[in-house]
Amino acid sequence: MSAPPSTYQTDLSHREEIAVSGAALSEAPWKLAGAAGVAVAGADMLAHLAFLHPELFSPLSEGVVAFFAVAGAGALVRSRHSRALRWARSRPWRFAIVPGAAAAIVIFVLTMLHGSGVFGSGFTALWHGAIAYGVTGVVGSVVRPSRAERGS
């Protein structure tokens, strides 16, 4: 017995995958992501101040990671329906590339403004982007849509 045909296209080019991921990310809970970013950055700033090591860019970087991780994961767990979200939920690791890359780009710019060199900024951006990618991918892999969403 053969599998039923898919309701959406599965053979997208890389450019189309990025476009669909961006469309799915537009459904993210941006206020919640912003609150998470501010909370993480604030907590990290307080920790730095408590240990008498005031710093601005490290807490900002951690807030950026939290912002994009919550935005990406939140888009996958929301109860909204769209073709882009169905695609992203069925391929959470491919979707996670966009939040991870966005976090890496923003952090690269922040660390370059901080005065780090290109290699240091690139390394920092890479591992921060990997964290956002991993969190988004894991949440998308673990959390499944409700029954109402599977039927549509």
Secondary structure as GFF3:
##gff-version 3
##sequence-region A 1 152
A	DSSP	alpha_helix	14	25	.	.	.	ID=ss1
A	DSSP	alpha_helix	30	50	.	.	.	ID=ss2
A	DSSP	alpha_helix	57	77	.	.	.	ID=ss3
A	DSSP	alpha_helix	83	90	.	.	.	ID=ss4
A	DSSP	alpha_helix	92	95	.	.	.	ID=ss5
A	DSSP	alpha_helix	97	114	.	.	.	ID=ss6
A	DSSP	alpha_helix	118	142	.	.	.	ID=ss7
A	DSSP	alpha_helix	147	150	.	.	.	ID=ss8
###
